[in-house]
Amino acid sequence: MGLWVGLCWCLVGSSLAWAQSSDRPPLVAVRALGPVAPEYLRMACRNLLETYPVRCEVRSPHAWQDVSSAWNERRDQLDARVTLENFFRNRLGDDAVVELTITNWDIYEDRKPFVFGLASLTDRVAIVSLHRIDGSSSRIAARLGKLVRHEVGHAFGLHHHADETCVMRQDPTVASLDTAPTALCTACHTRLEQQANALGQPGQIALDRARGHLVRGETEAAREELVRTLWAGHRDPDLLDAFAVAFFEAEHFNEAISVLTFVAEQYPTRPRTRANLGLAYQMRGDQGDIARAIEQFHEALKLRPRWVLVQMHLDSLMHATPARAQGPANEPD
């Protein structure tokens, strides 16, 4: 099975790679949790607008019931991971790619006494706590700016970076935070621009949420995101391919096949769609699926004759498949 898995990753690649130039930067929504001075919310937005290719709006605060399950009475702290899970469930609106929450409450992560902030790279929600960054107004502003840029960087898909000149480095103490840089390094800045461009595309928010539901085993909710996307008229073939990949990776092959079949019918000259459809048939493995997979790989090679990886995979598949099981798959022209 190793060969086809390797091929799968080469074919589907990153769902962000397809995005064309976006005329409208992605939106970050900033919200309060508990009593937070409005100037800190505005400050968070200003930091992002000054440094990242985004739009930013301050929006209505979270209700206590949104996070009450995350409160640890013994520690008198908020469990940051449970809080982010609750934020995923209670996103406000359908237009913000990233949702950043500012709170005065102390927050922690398992096996850590506290954290300044936490973010989900996949759900694109983040939280920053003001609890441990007190001091003069200027010092709070400097610390908050670094934390906001760091956690929103994570929400846009950036990982921790060992570069000491990058705001994505790890700073576990206030003293370390005070010496931290305020900007991304060149590599992280390039990556964030690519991510922001991709995430600003129509339908990307629904795709992200569908992925989040699939990771949680919520297939029906993921299907609903796909249906809403189609009803909204977002039928870009690359976006739909990315939806299919999300279902494929969650091993919901019927849904992946349905989406890829639709794309192949509407856009019959896309070799990647054909190759992905072949992989989905192969992985599902129902009666007749190997023949269907072979047919789709042939179609991909007709459209892109010198696609070496697909040809190698097809040769291996046909060698391993008895002739009687290959069915009516056509030879390439």
TATA-V973944 format. One record per backbone hydrogen bond with DSSP energy under -0.5 kcal/mol. CO is the residue of the C=O (numbers start at 1). NH is the residue of the N-H. If there is no record, write none. Layout:
# TATA-V973944
co=<CO,CO>
nh=<NH,NH>
This chain:
# TATA-V973944
co=<1,2,3,4,5,6,7,8,9,14,16,26,27,27,28,29,30,31,32,33,34,37,37,38,39,40,41,42,43,44,45,46,47,48,52,53,55,57,57,62,63,64,64,67,68,70,71,72,72,77,78,78,79,80,81,82,83,84,85,86,88,91,95,95,98,98,99,100,101,102,103,106,107,108,109,115,116,118,119,120,124,125,126,127,128,130,136,137,138,139,140,141,142,143,144,145,146,147,148,149,150,151,152,153,154,163,166,168,173,174,175,176,177,183,185,186,187,188,189,190,191,192,193,194,195,196,198,201,203,204,205,206,207,208,209,210,211,212,213,214,217,218,219,220,221,222,223,224,225,226,227,228,229,230,233,236,237,238,239,240,241,242,243,244,245,246,247,248,251,252,253,254,255,256,257,258,259,260,261,262,263,267,269,270,271,272,273,274,275,276,277,278,279,280,281,286,288,289,290,291,292,293,294,295,296,297,298,299,300,304,306,307,308,309,310,311,312,313,314,315,316,317,320,322,322,323,323,326>
nh=<5,6,7,8,9,10,11,12,13,17,19,55,97,98,57,100,59,102,62,104,36,40,41,42,43,44,45,46,47,48,49,50,51,52,54,26,28,30,59,34,66,67,68,70,71,79,73,76,77,72,80,108,83,84,85,86,87,88,89,90,91,93,27,97,29,100,126,31,128,33,130,78,115,80,112,107,129,127,121,124,99,120,101,118,103,133,140,141,142,143,144,145,146,147,148,149,150,151,152,153,154,155,156,158,157,166,169,161,177,178,179,179,180,167,189,190,191,192,193,194,195,196,197,198,199,200,201,204,207,208,209,210,211,212,213,214,215,216,218,217,219,222,223,224,225,226,227,228,229,230,231,232,234,233,235,240,241,242,243,244,245,246,247,248,249,250,252,251,253,256,257,258,259,260,261,262,263,264,265,266,267,270,271,274,275,276,277,278,279,280,281,282,283,284,285,289,292,293,294,295,296,297,298,299,300,301,302,303,304,307,308,311,312,313,314,315,316,317,318,319,320,321,322,325,326,326,327,329>
